């Protein structure tokens, strides 16, 4: 699954890790995150993330 980076702060959302502190289980694709999910570092919305080029 593709990783996504938060443009404002550089946080990388890694689907294999998820965001357990905020109730997102490992294996959750970025596209399947709730619409109100925000970056755990800076609070930016999903619209502020871009796919990571690997």
CHARMM internal coordinates of N, CA and C (Angstrom, degrees):
IC EDIT
DIST 1 N 1 CA 1.4578
DIST 1 CA 1 C 1.5280
ANGL 1 N 1 CA 1 C 109.21
DIST 1 C 2 N 1.3153
ANGL 1 CA 1 C 2 N 114.60
DIHE 1 N 1 CA 1 C 2 N 148.72
DIST 2 N 2 CA 1.4498
ANGL 1 C 2 N 2 CA 122.06
DIHE 1 CA 1 C 2 N 2 CA -175.72
DIST 2 CA 2 C 1.5274
ANGL 2 N 2 CA 2 C 111.30
DIHE 1 C 2 N 2 CA 2 C -77.06
DIST 2 C 3 N 1.3409
ANGL 2 CA 2 C 3 N 115.61
DIHE 2 N 2 CA 2 C 3 N 140.56
DIST 3 N 3 CA 1.4601
ANGL 2 C 3 N 3 CA 122.27
DIHE 2 CA 2 C 3 N 3 CA 174.36
DIST 3 CA 3 C 1.5283
ANGL 3 N 3 CA 3 C 108.99
DIHE 2 C 3 N 3 CA 3 C -89.28
DIST 3 C 4 N 1.3263
ANGL 3 CA 3 C 4 N 115.62
DIHE 3 N 3 CA 3 C 4 N 154.94
DIST 4 N 4 CA 1.4637
ANGL 3 C 4 N 4 CA 121.43
DIHE 3 CA 3 C 4 N 4 CA 179.14
DIST 4 CA 4 C 1.5202
ANGL 4 N 4 CA 4 C 108.87
DIHE 3 C 4 N 4 CA 4 C -129.69
DIST 4 C 5 N 1.3533
ANGL 4 CA 4 C 5 N 115.57
DIHE 4 N 4 CA 4 C 5 N 143.98
DIST 5 N 5 CA 1.4591
ANGL 4 C 5 N 5 CA 121.41
DIHE 4 CA 4 C 5 N 5 CA -179.80
DIST 5 CA 5 C 1.5212
ANGL 5 N 5 CA 5 C 109.41
DIHE 4 C 5 N 5 CA 5 C -111.55
DIST 5 C 6 N 1.3319
ANGL 5 CA 5 C 6 N 115.21
DIHE 5 N 5 CA 5 C 6 N 139.48
DIST 6 N 6 CA 1.4621
ANGL 5 C 6 N 6 CA 121.96
DIHE 5 CA 5 C 6 N 6 CA 174.12
DIST 6 CA 6 C 1.5261
ANGL 6 N 6 CA 6 C 107.09
DIHE 5 C 6 N 6 CA 6 C -79.39
DIST 6 C 7 N 1.3277
ANGL 6 CA 6 C 7 N 116.74
DIHE 6 N 6 CA 6 C 7 N 116.09
DIST 7 N 7 CA 1.4679
ANGL 6 C 7 N 7 CA 120.95
DIHE 6 CA 6 C 7 N 7 CA -176.56
DIST 7 CA 7 C 1.5352
ANGL 7 N 7 CA 7 C 111.86
DIHE 6 C 7 N 7 CA 7 C -61.23
DIST 7 C 8 N 1.3371
ANGL 7 CA 7 C 8 N 120.14
DIHE 7 N 7 CA 7 C 8 N -44.06
DIST 8 N 8 CA 1.4681
ANGL 7 C 8 N 8 CA 118.87
DIHE 7 CA 7 C 8 N 8 CA -178.05
DIST 8 CA 8 C 1.5311
ANGL 8 N 8 CA 8 C 115.33
DIHE 7 C 8 N 8 CA 8 C -63.95
DIST 8 C 9 N 1.3658
ANGL 8 CA 8 C 9 N 118.08
DIHE 8 N 8 CA 8 C 9 N -35.42
DIST 9 N 9 CA 1.4765
ANGL 8 C 9 N 9 CA 118.00
DIHE 8 CA 8 C 9 N 9 CA -171.61
DIST 9 CA 9 C 1.5244
ANGL 9 N 9 CA 9 C 114.78
DIHE 8 C 9 N 9 CA 9 C -125.13
DIST 9 C 10 N 1.3293
ANGL 9 CA 9 C 10 N 118.75
DIHE 9 N 9 CA 9 C 10 N -14.61
DIST 10 N 10 CA 1.4563
ANGL 9 C 10 N 10 CA 120.59
DIHE 9 CA 9 C 10 N 10 CA 178.27
DIST 10 CA 10 C 1.5253
ANGL 10 N 10 CA 10 C 115.67
DIHE 9 C 10 N 10 CA 10 C 92.59
DIST 10 C 11 N 1.3414
ANGL 10 CA 10 C 11 N 117.90
DIHE 10 N 10 CA 10 C 11 N 1.62
DIST 11 N 11 CA 1.4710
ANGL 10 C 11 N 11 CA 120.54
DIHE 10 CA 10 C 11 N 11 CA 176.93
DIST 11 CA 11 C 1.5273
ANGL 11 N 11 CA 11 C 109.25
DIHE 10 C 11 N 11 CA 11 C -60.31
DIST 11 C 12 N 1.3261
ANGL 11 CA 11 C 12 N 116.54
DIHE 11 N 11 CA 11 C 12 N 136.48
DIST 12 N 12 CA 1.4681
ANGL 11 C 12 N 12 CA 121.74
DIHE 11 CA 11 C 12 N 12 CA 177.39
DIST 12 CA 12 C 1.5301
ANGL 12 N 12 CA 12 C 108.64
DIHE 11 C 12 N 12 CA 12 C -105.01
DIST 12 C 13 N 1.3453
ANGL 12 CA 12 C 13 N 115.97
DIHE 12 N 12 CA 12 C 13 N 120.74
DIST 13 N 13 CA 1.4545
ANGL 12 C 13 N 13 CA 119.48
DIHE 12 CA 12 C 13 N 13 CA 171.95
DIST 13 CA 13 C 1.5212
ANGL 13 N 13 CA 13 C 107.45
DIHE 12 C 13 N 13 CA 13 C -86.36
DIST 13 C 14 N 1.3233
ANGL 13 CA 13 C 14 N 116.09
DIHE 13 N 13 CA 13 C 14 N 117.71
DIST 14 N 14 CA 1.4591
ANGL 13 C 14 N 14 CA 123.08
DIHE 13 CA 13 C 14 N 14 CA -179.99
DIST 14 CA 14 C 1.5239
ANGL 14 N 14 CA 14 C 107.78
DIHE 13 C 14 N 14 CA 14 C -109.72
DIST 14 C 15 N 1.3342
ANGL 14 CA 14 C 15 N 117.88
DIHE 14 N 14 CA 14 C 15 N 112.18
DIST 15 N 15 CA 1.4728
ANGL 14 C 15 N 15 CA 120.04
DIHE 14 CA 14 C 15 N 15 CA -178.08
DIST 15 CA 15 C 1.5203
ANGL 15 N 15 CA 15 C 114.00
DIHE 14 C 15 N 15 CA 15 C -58.27
DIST 15 C 16 N 1.3316
ANGL 15 CA 15 C 16 N 117.88
DIHE 15 N 15 CA 15 C 16 N -28.84
DIST 16 N 16 CA 1.4634
ANGL 15 C 16 N 16 CA 119.15
DIHE 15 CA 15 C 16 N 16 CA -179.81
DIST 16 CA 16 C 1.5216
ANGL 16 N 16 CA 16 C 111.92
DIHE 15 C 16 N 16 CA 16 C -69.64
DIST 16 C 17 N 1.3342
ANGL 16 CA 16 C 17 N 117.02
DIHE 16 N 16 CA 16 C 17 N -20.21
DIST 17 N 17 CA 1.4605
ANGL 16 C 17 N 17 CA 122.20
DIHE 16 CA 16 C 17 N 17 CA 178.52
DIST 17 CA 17 C 1.5240
ANGL 17 N 17 CA 17 C 110.75
DIHE 16 C 17 N 17 CA 17 C -100.75
DIST 17 C 18 N 1.3315
ANGL 17 CA 17 C 18 N 117.10
DIHE 17 N 17 CA 17 C 18 N -36.03
DIST 18 N 18 CA 1.4585
ANGL 17 C 18 N 18 CA 121.63
DIHE 17 CA 17 C 18 N 18 CA -175.54
DIST 18 CA 18 C 1.5207
ANGL 18 N 18 CA 18 C 110.13
DIHE 17 C 18 N 18 CA 18 C 72.61
DIST 18 C 19 N 1.3238
ANGL 18 CA 18 C 19 N 116.33
DIHE 18 N 18 CA 18 C 19 N -152.69
DIST 19 N 19 CA 1.4701
ANGL 18 C 19 N 19 CA 123.26
DIHE 18 CA 18 C 19 N 19 CA 178.04
DIST 19 CA 19 C 1.5267
ANGL 19 N 19 CA 19 C 106.52
DIHE 18 C 19 N 19 CA 19 C -142.20
DIST 19 C 20 N 1.3612
ANGL 19 CA 19 C 20 N 116.33
DIHE 19 N 19 CA 19 C 20 N 68.97
DIST 20 N 20 CA 1.4682
ANGL 19 C 20 N 20 CA 120.14
DIHE 19 CA 19 C 20 N 20 CA -172.76
DIST 20 CA 20 C 1.5271
ANGL 20 N 20 CA 20 C 114.25
DIHE 19 C 20 N 20 CA 20 C -56.78
DIST 20 C 21 N 1.3257
ANGL 20 CA 20 C 21 N 117.64
DIHE 20 N 20 CA 20 C 21 N -33.04
DIST 21 N 21 CA 1.4685
ANGL 20 C 21 N 21 CA 120.15
DIHE 20 CA 20 C 21 N 21 CA -179.82
DIST 21 CA 21 C 1.5224
ANGL 21 N 21 CA 21 C 111.91
DIHE 20 C 21 N 21 CA 21 C -63.13
DIST 21 C 22 N 1.3375
ANGL 21 CA 21 C 22 N 116.26
DIHE 21 N 21 CA 21 C 22 N -22.26
DIST 22 N 22 CA 1.4653
ANGL 21 C 22 N 22 CA 121.20
DIHE 21 CA 21 C 22 N 22 CA 179.94
DIST 22 CA 22 C 1.5241
ANGL 22 N 22 CA 22 C 112.36
DIHE 21 C 22 N 22 CA 22 C -114.78
DIST 22 C 23 N 1.3446
ANGL 22 CA 22 C 23 N 116.58
DIHE 22 N 22 CA 22 C 23 N 20.95
DIST 23 N 23 CA 1.4572
ANGL 22 C 23 N 23 CA 121.33
DIHE 22 CA 22 C 23 N 23 CA 172.88
DIST 23 CA 23 C 1.5122
ANGL 23 N 23 CA 23 C 115.59
DIHE 22 C 23 N 23 CA 23 C 82.17
DIST 23 C 24 N 1.3440
ANGL 23 CA 23 C 24 N 117.49
DIHE 23 N 23 CA 23 C 24 N 13.38
DIST 24 N 24 CA 1.4653
ANGL 23 C 24 N 24 CA 120.81
DIHE 23 CA 23 C 24 N 24 CA 179.17
DIST 24 CA 24 C 1.5228
ANGL 24 N 24 CA 24 C 108.58
DIHE 23 C 24 N 24 CA 24 C -99.72
DIST 24 C 25 N 1.3159
ANGL 24 CA 24 C 25 N 116.15
DIHE 24 N 24 CA 24 C 25 N 115.93
DIST 25 N 25 CA 1.4592
ANGL 24 C 25 N 25 CA 122.26
DIHE 24 CA 24 C 25 N 25 CA -175.57
DIST 25 CA 25 C 1.5335
ANGL 25 N 25 CA 25 C 111.44
DIHE 24 C 25 N 25 CA 25 C -74.04
DIST 25 C 26 N 1.3434
ANGL 25 CA 25 C 26 N 117.19
DIHE 25 N 25 CA 25 C 26 N 148.50
DIST 26 N 26 CA 1.4666
ANGL 25 C 26 N 26 CA 119.78
DIHE 25 CA 25 C 26 N 26 CA 171.72
DIST 26 CA 26 C 1.5249
ANGL 26 N 26 CA 26 C 110.14
DIHE 25 C 26 N 26 CA 26 C -54.69
DIST 26 C 27 N 1.3306
ANGL 26 CA 26 C 27 N 116.13
DIHE 26 N 26 CA 26 C 27 N 143.30
DIST 27 N 27 CA 1.4569
ANGL 26 C 27 N 27 CA 120.95
DIHE 26 CA 26 C 27 N 27 CA -178.64
DIST 27 CA 27 C 1.5138
ANGL 27 N 27 CA 27 C 113.56
DIHE 26 C 27 N 27 CA 27 C 93.46
DIST 27 C 28 N 1.3416
ANGL 27 CA 27 C 28 N 118.05
DIHE 27 N 27 CA 27 C 28 N 0.29
DIST 28 N 28 CA 1.4631
ANGL 27 C 28 N 28 CA 121.64
DIHE 27 CA 27 C 28 N 28 CA 179.62
DIST 28 CA 28 C 1.5234
ANGL 28 N 28 CA 28 C 109.73
DIHE 27 C 28 N 28 CA 28 C -85.12
DIST 28 C 29 N 1.3303
ANGL 28 CA 28 C 29 N 116.34
DIHE 28 N 28 CA 28 C 29 N 115.51
DIST 29 N 29 CA 1.4654
ANGL 28 C 29 N 29 CA 121.26
DIHE 28 CA 28 C 29 N 29 CA 178.23
DIST 29 CA 29 C 1.5292
ANGL 29 N 29 CA 29 C 109.59
DIHE 28 C 29 N 29 CA 29 C -65.48
DIST 29 C 30 N 1.3298
ANGL 29 CA 29 C 30 N 116.01
DIHE 29 N 29 CA 29 C 30 N 149.33
DIST 30 N 30 CA 1.4660
ANGL 29 C 30 N 30 CA 120.63
DIHE 29 CA 29 C 30 N 30 CA 179.20
DIST 30 CA 30 C 1.5315
ANGL 30 N 30 CA 30 C 110.89
DIHE 29 C 30 N 30 CA 30 C -54.12
DIST 30 C 31 N 1.3232
ANGL 30 CA 30 C 31 N 116.00
DIHE 30 N 30 CA 30 C 31 N -41.38
DIST 31 N 31 CA 1.4675
ANGL 30 C 31 N 31 CA 120.89
DIHE 30 CA 30 C 31 N 31 CA -178.82
DIST 31 CA 31 C 1.5273
ANGL 31 N 31 CA 31 C 112.12
DIHE 30 C 31 N 31 CA 31 C -61.90
DIST 31 C 32 N 1.3402
ANGL 31 CA 31 C 32 N 116.53
DIHE 31 N 31 CA 31 C 32 N -23.63
DIST 32 N 32 CA 1.4628
ANGL 31 C 32 N 32 CA 120.86
DIHE 31 CA 31 C 32 N 32 CA -177.99
DIST 32 CA 32 C 1.5233
ANGL 32 N 32 CA 32 C 113.84
DIHE 31 C 32 N 32 CA 32 C -95.42
DIST 32 C 33 N 1.3367
ANGL 32 CA 32 C 33 N 116.88
DIHE 32 N 32 CA 32 C 33 N 2.23
DIST 33 N 33 CA 1.4624
ANGL 32 C 33 N 33 CA 119.41
DIHE 32 CA 32 C 33 N 33 CA 176.31
DIST 33 CA 33 C 1.5256
ANGL 33 N 33 CA 33 C 109.00
DIHE 32 C 33 N 33 CA 33 C -67.28
DIST 33 C 34 N 1.3295
ANGL 33 CA 33 C 34 N 118.24
DIHE 33 N 33 CA 33 C 34 N 148.03
DIST 34 N 34 CA 1.4642
ANGL 33 C 34 N 34 CA 119.77
DIHE 33 CA 33 C 34 N 34 CA 176.62
DIST 34 CA 34 C 1.5334
ANGL 34 N 34 CA 34 C 110.12
DIHE 33 C 34 N 34 CA 34 C -59.03
DIST 34 C 35 N 1.3243
ANGL 34 CA 34 C 35 N 116.65
DIHE 34 N 34 CA 34 C 35 N 148.31
DIST 35 N 35 CA 1.4657
ANGL 34 C 35 N 35 CA 120.59
DIHE 34 CA 34 C 35 N 35 CA -178.93
DIST 35 CA 35 C 1.5228
ANGL 35 N 35 CA 35 C 112.65
DIHE 34 C 35 N 35 CA 35 C -61.45
DIST 35 C 36 N 1.3322
ANGL 35 CA 35 C 36 N 117.07
DIHE 35 N 35 CA 35 C 36 N -24.76
DIST 36 N 36 CA 1.4707
ANGL 35 C 36 N 36 CA 119.45
DIHE 35 CA 35 C 36 N 36 CA -178.96
DIST 36 CA 36 C 1.5321
ANGL 36 N 36 CA 36 C 112.68
DIHE 35 C 36 N 36 CA 36 C -94.31
DIST 36 C 37 N 1.3369
ANGL 36 CA 36 C 37 N 117.49
DIHE 36 N 36 CA 36 C 37 N 7.05
DIST 37 N 37 CA 1.4661
ANGL 36 C 37 N 37 CA 120.65
DIHE 36 CA 36 C 37 N 37 CA 176.89
DIST 37 CA 37 C 1.5147
ANGL 37 N 37 CA 37 C 108.85
DIHE 36 C 37 N 37 CA 37 C -66.11
DIST 37 C 38 N 1.3315
ANGL 37 CA 37 C 38 N 116.61
DIHE 37 N 37 CA 37 C 38 N 140.90
DIST 38 N 38 CA 1.4595
ANGL 37 C 38 N 38 CA 120.98
DIHE 37 CA 37 C 38 N 38 CA 178.57
DIST 38 CA 38 C 1.5191
ANGL 38 N 38 CA 38 C 110.36
DIHE 37 C 38 N 38 CA 38 C -129.12
DIST 38 C 39 N 1.3141
ANGL 38 CA 38 C 39 N 115.65
DIHE 38 N 38 CA 38 C 39 N 160.49
DIST 39 N 39 CA 1.4576
ANGL 38 C 39 N 39 CA 122.17
DIHE 38 CA 38 C 39 N 39 CA 179.04
DIST 39 CA 39 C 1.5226
ANGL 39 N 39 CA 39 C 109.09
DIHE 38 C 39 N 39 CA 39 C -58.50
DIST 39 C 40 N 1.3462
ANGL 39 CA 39 C 40 N 117.66
DIHE 39 N 39 CA 39 C 40 N 128.65
DIST 40 N 40 CA 1.4619
ANGL 39 C 40 N 40 CA 119.88
DIHE 39 CA 39 C 40 N 40 CA -179.69
DIST 40 CA 40 C 1.5255
ANGL 40 N 40 CA 40 C 113.40
DIHE 39 C 40 N 40 CA 40 C -68.73
DIST 40 C 41 N 1.3219
ANGL 40 CA 40 C 41 N 118.25
DIHE 40 N 40 CA 40 C 41 N -17.74
DIST 41 N 41 CA 1.4727
ANGL 40 C 41 N 41 CA 120.63
DIHE 40 CA 40 C 41 N 41 CA 179.63
DIST 41 CA 41 C 1.5157
ANGL 41 N 41 CA 41 C 112.66
DIHE 40 C 41 N 41 CA 41 C -88.35
DIST 41 C 42 N 1.3566
ANGL 41 CA 41 C 42 N 117.50
DIHE 41 N 41 CA 41 C 42 N -45.25
DIST 42 N 42 CA 1.4711
ANGL 41 C 42 N 42 CA 118.68
DIHE 41 CA 41 C 42 N 42 CA -171.56
DIST 42 CA 42 C 1.5247
ANGL 42 N 42 CA 42 C 114.02
DIHE 41 C 42 N 42 CA 42 C -125.08
DIST 42 C 43 N 1.3325
ANGL 42 CA 42 C 43 N 117.69
DIHE 42 N 42 CA 42 C 43 N -7.49
DIST 43 N 43 CA 1.4626
ANGL 42 C 43 N 43 CA 120.45
DIHE 42 CA 42 C 43 N 43 CA 177.34
DIST 43 CA 43 C 1.5201
ANGL 43 N 43 CA 43 C 114.58
DIHE 42 C 43 N 43 CA 43 C 84.16
DIST 43 C 44 N 1.3339
ANGL 43 CA 43 C 44 N 118.35
DIHE 43 N 43 CA 43 C 44 N 7.87
DIST 44 N 44 CA 1.4658
ANGL 43 C 44 N 44 CA 121.01
DIHE 43 CA 43 C 44 N 44 CA 177.93
DIST 44 CA 44 C 1.5254
ANGL 44 N 44 CA 44 C 110.19
DIHE 43 C 44 N 44 CA 44 C -66.46
DIST 44 C 45 N 1.3215
ANGL 44 CA 44 C 45 N 116.50
DIHE 44 N 44 CA 44 C 45 N 151.48
DIST 45 N 45 CA 1.4547
ANGL 44 C 45 N 45 CA 121.88
DIHE 44 CA 44 C 45 N 45 CA 179.33
DIST 45 CA 45 C 1.5230
ANGL 45 N 45 CA 45 C 112.51
DIHE 44 C 45 N 45 CA 45 C -81.70
DIST 45 C 46 N 1.3241
ANGL 45 CA 45 C 46 N 115.42
DIHE 45 N 45 CA 45 C 46 N 170.61
DIST 46 N 46 CA 1.4600
ANGL 45 C 46 N 46 CA 120.85
DIHE 45 CA 45 C 46 N 46 CA -179.05
DIST 46 CA 46 C 1.5236
ANGL 46 N 46 CA 46 C 112.32
DIHE 45 C 46 N 46 CA 46 C -56.87
DIST 46 C 47 N 1.3417
ANGL 46 CA 46 C 47 N 116.60
DIHE 46 N 46 CA 46 C 47 N -29.24
DIST 47 N 47 CA 1.4639
ANGL 46 C 47 N 47 CA 120.29
DIHE 46 CA 46 C 47 N 47 CA -178.64
DIST 47 CA 47 C 1.5307
ANGL 47 N 47 CA 47 C 112.44
DIHE 46 C 47 N 47 CA 47 C -66.75
DIST 47 C 48 N 1.3364
ANGL 47 CA 47 C 48 N 116.93
DIHE 47 N 47 CA 47 C 48 N -14.97
DIST 48 N 48 CA 1.4668
ANGL 47 C 48 N 48 CA 121.26
DIHE 47 CA 47 C 48 N 48 CA -179.99
DIST 48 CA 48 C 1.5332
ANGL 48 N 48 CA 48 C 112.89
DIHE 47 C 48 N 48 CA 48 C -93.73
DIST 48 C 49 N 1.3315
ANGL 48 CA 48 C 49 N 116.95
DIHE 48 N 48 CA 48 C 49 N 9.82
DIST 49 N 49 CA 1.4605
ANGL 48 C 49 N 49 CA 121.87
DIHE 48 CA 48 C 49 N 49 CA 178.69
DIST 49 CA 49 C 1.5187
ANGL 49 N 49 CA 49 C 110.17
DIHE 48 C 49 N 49 CA 49 C -104.50
DIST 49 C 50 N 1.3380
ANGL 49 CA 49 C 50 N 115.15
DIHE 49 N 49 CA 49 C 50 N 147.87
DIST 50 N 50 CA 1.4607
ANGL 49 C 50 N 50 CA 121.79
DIHE 49 CA 49 C 50 N 50 CA 175.41
DIST 50 CA 50 C 1.5256
ANGL 50 N 50 CA 50 C 108.85
DIHE 49 C 50 N 50 CA 50 C -129.99
DIST 50 C 51 N 1.3443
ANGL 50 CA 50 C 51 N 116.87
DIHE 50 N 50 CA 50 C 51 N 150.65
DIST 51 N 51 CA 1.4729
ANGL 50 C 51 N 51 CA 119.07
DIHE 50 CA 50 C 51 N 51 CA 177.53
DIST 51 CA 51 C 1.5288
ANGL 51 N 51 CA 51 C 110.82
DIHE 50 C 51 N 51 CA 51 C -61.26
DIST 51 C 52 N 1.3296
ANGL 51 CA 51 C 52 N 115.80
DIHE 51 N 51 CA 51 C 52 N 143.40
DIST 52 N 52 CA 1.4653
ANGL 51 C 52 N 52 CA 121.46
DIHE 51 CA 51 C 52 N 52 CA 176.92
DIST 52 CA 52 C 1.5291
ANGL 52 N 52 CA 52 C 107.41
DIHE 51 C 52 N 52 CA 52 C -84.07
DIST 52 C 53 N 1.3143
ANGL 52 CA 52 C 53 N 115.80
DIHE 52 N 52 CA 52 C 53 N 128.72
DIST 53 N 53 CA 1.4638
ANGL 52 C 53 N 53 CA 120.28
DIHE 52 CA 52 C 53 N 53 CA 175.36
DIST 53 CA 53 C 1.5179
ANGL 53 N 53 CA 53 C 107.81
DIHE 52 C 53 N 53 CA 53 C -83.33
DIST 53 C 54 N 1.3212
ANGL 53 CA 53 C 54 N 116.84
DIHE 53 N 53 CA 53 C 54 N 118.66
DIST 54 N 54 CA 1.4611
ANGL 53 C 54 N 54 CA 120.27
DIHE 53 CA 53 C 54 N 54 CA -178.24
DIST 54 CA 54 C 1.5060
ANGL 54 N 54 CA 54 C 111.17
DIHE 53 C 54 N 54 CA 54 C -109.25
END
COOR INIT
IC SEED 1 N 1 CA 1 C
IC BUILD
